[in-house]
């Protein structure tokens, strides 16, 4: 393990496989990374020091988010068994058994009491984070469940699946409340609007859609991308939504009308991820062209291109205070960039 300071940010090295994800702790002082090398790691974001290596998984680790209070880390893996860890000590506190195929997606509820895991076994499972006990098995999807997102109040969970649908679930009972149908390809991502009234979905059919949570009605179809839409994100500051696509562009849309506001062009290969800064003023896009681009959300101007990775950039995360951006890459490194 080593930390390299370069003009391209602080480089966190030590993983021996592609880094699949990065996530900041709520206070911004720590960063977690998840890797194909079967481990997750926890780093000090100020010094780049490796604090913990989370070992025990027997296959690739896809994600390792912190709980909302920063006390826990959850990991999901191709080895079928999600795990909960003490974020301060790096000790595994719970192995979560029940999934029968690789577990790909993970999300903490806003109060941190529930963990949702999504799997290639076509189910979603809800777990008690205090005890590791299974709460509910959410069944109904007919293909891989790729992603899950909690509503702001934690009472609902939205899930995105390869069966071309999104489902809304009651987290207290595990009941399916609504099935959102209309996409004609895999639903790759899902997000709630900040006010909880809307859901945005991204799909392999080349579109994104906006849905009304209260009714399940599709309000808008966001058409214009020329290929798969990989990622979708609502601005925390205004009623707009951003999408990132295989067509190498990102787009910003008016969430009320569905009108295209602007197209962000500059990447030379797939744009995998789009993310807003916490204040909504910046947008980050990550690409298989090995770069990350920073855009002014108000103007669509590219204000910085982050270069240094030598492989596709698979994940980005803003620190809570907007001062840093973390990136994960297939080049087996993560980077922390000063903003």
C-alpha positions in Angstrom: 0.0 0.0 0.0 1.2 3.5 -0.8 -0.2 7.0 -1.2 1.1 9.0 -4.1 0.6 12.8 -4.3 0.3 13.9 -7.9 -1.1 16.8 -9.9 -3.9 14.3 -10.6 -4.9 14.1 -6.9 -4.0 11.7 -4.1 -3.7 8.2 -5.5 -4.7 5.4 -3.1 -2.9 2.2 -4.1 -2.9 -1.3 -2.7 -5.9 -3.0 -4.2 -4.9 -5.8 -6.5 -8.1 -5.7 -8.6 -10.4 -3.1 -10.1 -11.9 -0.7 -7.6 -15.7 -0.8 -8.0 -16.8 1.9 -5.7 -15.9 4.8 -3.4 -17.9 6.3 -0.5 -17.2 9.1 2.0 -18.1 8.8 5.7 -20.7 11.4 6.7 -18.1 13.6 8.3 -15.9 13.4 5.2 -12.9 12.1 7.2 -12.8 8.6 5.8 -13.2 7.0 2.4 -14.2 3.4 1.7 -13.2 1.5 -1.4 -14.6 -1.8 -2.7 -12.6 -4.0 -5.1 -12.5 -7.1 -7.3 -9.6 -8.3 -5.0 -12.3 -9.5 -2.5 -11.6 -6.7 0.0 -12.9 -3.3 1.0 -10.6 -0.7 2.5 -11.0 2.4 4.7 -8.7 5.4 4.3 -8.1 8.7 6.0 -9.1 11.4 3.5 -6.7 14.0 4.9 -3.5 11.9 4.9 -4.5 9.0 2.5 -3.4 6.6 5.3 -4.9 3.1 5.1 -6.9 2.6 8.3 -8.5 -0.8 7.8 -8.6 -3.6 5.2 -11.9 -5.5 5.4 -11.1 -9.1 4.6 -13.3 -12.2 4.6 -15.2 -12.0 1.4 -14.5 -14.8 -1.0 -15.2 -13.0 -4.2 -15.4 -9.5 -5.7 -16.8 -6.7 -3.4 -19.0 -4.3 -5.3 -19.8 -1.6 -2.8 -19.0 -0.5 0.7 -21.1 2.5 1.9 -21.1 4.0 5.4 -24.2 4.1 7.5 -25.7 7.6 7.9 -24.1 8.0 11.3 -20.7 6.7 10.1 -20.6 3.9 12.6 -21.1 1.0 10.2 -20.0 -0.1 6.7 -22.0 -2.5 4.6 -20.3 -4.6 1.9 -21.9 -6.6 -0.9 -20.1 -9.3 -2.8 -20.3 -11.9 -5.5 -19.8 -14.4 -2.7 -23.6 -14.1 -1.9 -23.1 -12.9 1.7 -23.4 -9.2 2.6 -21.5 -8.1 5.7 -21.8 -5.4 8.3 -18.6 -3.9 9.8 -17.7 -1.7 12.7 -16.4 1.3 10.8 -14.1 2.4 13.6 -12.3 -0.9 14.1 -12.8 -2.7 10.8 -14.3 -5.7 12.6 -17.0 -7.7 10.9 -20.1 -7.7 13.1 -22.6 -9.6 11.0 -22.7 -11.9 8.0 -26.1 -11.7 6.3 -27.2 -15.1 4.9 -30.0 -15.7 2.5 -29.2 -14.6 -1.0 -28.5 -17.4 -3.4 -26.6 -15.5 -6.2 -24.2 -12.5 -6.3 -25.3 -9.5 -4.3 -24.7 -6.3 -6.3 -26.6 -3.4 -4.8 -26.8 -2.0 -1.3 -28.4 1.0 0.5 -28.9 2.1 4.1 -32.2 3.7 5.1 -31.9 7.4 6.1 -32.0 6.5 9.8 -29.5 3.7 9.3 -31.7 1.1 10.9 -32.4 -0.9 7.7 -30.1 -2.2 5.1 -31.4 -3.2 1.6 -29.4 -5.6 -0.6 -30.2 -6.4 -4.2 -29.2 -9.6 -6.0 -28.8 -11.5 -9.1 -31.2 -14.0 -7.4 -34.1 -11.6 -8.4 -34.8 -10.6 -4.8 -34.2 -7.7 -2.5 -33.6 -8.3 1.2 -34.1 -6.0 4.2 -32.0 -6.4 7.3 -31.9 -5.0 10.8 -28.5 -3.2 11.0 -28.4 -3.5 14.8 -28.7 -7.3 14.9 -28.2 -8.5 11.3 -31.6 -10.1 11.4 -33.5 -10.6 8.2 -36.6 -8.4 8.1 -38.2 -9.0 4.7 -37.5 -10.8 1.4 -38.9 -8.7 -1.4 -40.0 -11.0 -4.2 -41.7 -10.1 -7.5 -39.0 -9.1 -9.9 -38.3 -11.5 -12.7 -34.7 -10.7 -13.4 -31.6 -9.3 -11.7 -32.2 -6.5 -9.3 -29.5 -3.9 -10.0 -30.1 -1.1 -7.6 -32.3 0.2 -4.7 -33.0 3.6 -3.2 -34.8 4.6 -0.1 -37.3 7.5 0.1 -36.2 10.4 2.3 -38.4 9.3 5.1 -37.3 5.6 4.7 -40.9 4.4 4.4 -40.5 3.3 0.8 -37.8 1.5 -1.3 -37.5 1.7 -5.1 -35.8 -1.1 -6.9 -34.5 -1.3 -10.5 -34.4 -4.6 -12.4 -33.4 -6.4 -15.5 -37.1 -7.2 -16.0 -37.6 -3.7 -17.3 -39.6 -2.6 -14.3 -39.2 -0.6 -11.1 -41.0 -1.6 -8.0 -42.0 0.4 -4.9 -42.0 -1.4 -1.6 -43.3 -0.6 1.9 -40.2 -1.0 4.1 -42.3 -1.7 7.2 -44.3 -4.6 5.8 -42.2 -5.7 2.7 -45.3 -5.4 0.5 -45.0 -4.3 -3.1 -46.9 -1.1 -3.4 -46.6 -0.4 -7.1 -45.0 -1.8 -10.2 -43.7 0.9 -12.7 -43.9 -0.4 -16.2 -43.0 1.2 -19.5 -39.3 0.8 -20.1 -38.4 -1.8 -22.8 -34.9 -2.6 -21.5 -33.1 -3.2 -18.3 -33.7 -0.6 -15.6 -30.1 0.3 -14.6 -30.6 3.0 -11.9 -33.3 4.6 -9.8 -33.4 7.8 -7.6 -35.9 9.7 -5.5 -36.3 13.4 -5.9 -35.3 15.4 -2.8 -39.0 16.0 -1.9 -39.9 12.4 -2.4 -42.6 13.1 -4.9 -40.8 11.8 -8.0 -38.7 8.8 -9.0 -36.3 8.9 -11.9 -35.2 5.7 -13.7 -32.5 5.0 -16.2 -32.7 2.2 -18.8 -30.9 0.3 -21.4 -33.7 1.4 -23.8 -32.0 4.7 -24.1 -34.4 6.7 -22.1 -35.0 7.9 -18.6 -38.4 8.2 -17.0 -40.0 10.4 -14.3 -42.7 8.8 -12.2 -45.1 10.1 -9.7 -44.6 8.2 -6.4 -48.2 8.8 -5.2 -49.8 7.1 -8.2 -47.0 5.2 -10.0 -47.9 7.1 -13.2 -45.2 7.9 -15.7 -45.1 11.7 -16.0 -42.3 12.2 -18.5 -40.2 10.1 -20.9 -36.7 11.7 -21.2 -35.7 10.8 -24.8 -32.6 12.0 -26.7 -29.8 9.7 -25.7 -28.5 7.5 -28.5 -27.7 4.5 -26.3 -28.0 3.0 -22.8 -28.7 5.4 -19.9 -26.5 4.2 -17.1 -27.1 6.7 -14.3 -29.6 9.3 -13.1 -29.4 11.9 -10.4 -31.6 14.7 -9.0 -30.1 18.0 -8.2 -30.4 18.8 -4.5 -30.8 22.4 -5.2 -33.4 22.7 -8.0 -36.0 20.6 -9.8 -33.8 19.1 -12.5 -32.4 15.7 -13.2 -29.2 14.6 -14.9 -28.5 11.4 -16.9 -25.3 9.8 -18.1 -25.2 7.5 -21.1 -23.2 5.0 -23.2 -23.4 7.7 -26.0 -20.6 9.6 -24.1 -22.9 12.5 -23.1 -24.7 13.6 -20.0 -27.9 15.5 -20.1 -29.8 17.9 -17.8 -33.6 17.9 -17.9 -36.3 20.0 -16.4 -38.1 17.6 -14.0 -41.4 19.4 -14.2 -41.7 19.5 -18.0 -39.3 16.8 -19.1 -37.6 19.4 -21.4 -33.9 19.0 -22.2 -32.1 21.9 -20.7 -28.6 21.1 -22.0 -26.3 18.4 -23.2 -22.8 17.9 -21.6 -20.4 16.9 -24.3 -16.7 16.2 -24.1 -16.2 12.6 -23.0 -14.9 10.3 -25.8 -16.4 7.1 -24.5 -19.3 5.9 -22.3 -20.4 8.1 -19.4 -21.1 5.7 -16.6 -21.9 7.9 -13.7 -23.4 11.3 -13.0 -23.4 12.9 -9.6 -24.3 16.3 -8.1 -22.3 18.0 -5.5 -24.2 18.5 -2.2 -24.8 22.1 -2.9 -26.0 21.3 -6.4 -23.6 23.7 -8.1 -21.3 21.1 -9.7 -21.9 17.9 -11.7 -19.3 15.1 -12.0 -19.4 12.6 -14.8 -17.2 9.5 -14.9 -16.3 7.7 -18.1 -14.6 4.7 -19.6 -12.3 7.3 -21.4 -10.4 7.3 -18.0 -11.4 10.8 -17.1 -13.9 12.6 -14.9 -15.3 15.9 -15.9 -16.6 18.6 -13.6 -19.4 20.8 -15.0 -21.2 23.9 -13.7 -24.8 22.8 -13.3 -26.1 26.3 -14.0 -24.3 26.7 -17.4 -23.2 23.3 -18.4 -19.7 24.6 -18.8 -16.9 22.0 -18.3 -14.7 23.7 -15.6 -12.2 20.9 -15.1 -11.1 17.5 -16.5 -9.6 15.2 -14.0 -6.9 13.1 -15.7 -4.7 10.5 -14.2 -6.5 7.2 -14.1 -5.4 4.7 -16.7 -8.6 2.6 -16.7 -12.3 3.3 -16.9 -13.7 5.4 -14.0 -16.5 3.4 -12.5 -17.6 5.5 -9.5 -17.5 9.1 -8.2 -18.4 10.5 -4.8 -18.4 14.1 -3.5 -17.4 14.7 0.1 -20.2 16.1 2.3 -18.6 19.5 2.4 -18.0 19.8 -1.4 -14.2 20.0 -0.9 -13.2 16.7 -2.3 -14.1 14.2 -5.0 -13.2 10.6 -4.8 -13.0 8.3 -7.9 -12.7 4.6 -8.4 -11.2 2.9 -11.5 -10.5 -0.4 -13.1 -6.8 0.6 -12.9 -6.9 -0.8 -9.3 -6.6 2.6 -7.7 -8.9 5.2 -6.1 -8.1 8.9 -6.1 -9.0 11.9 -4.0 -9.2 15.2 -5.8 -9.2 18.6 -4.1 -12.0 20.9 -5.3 
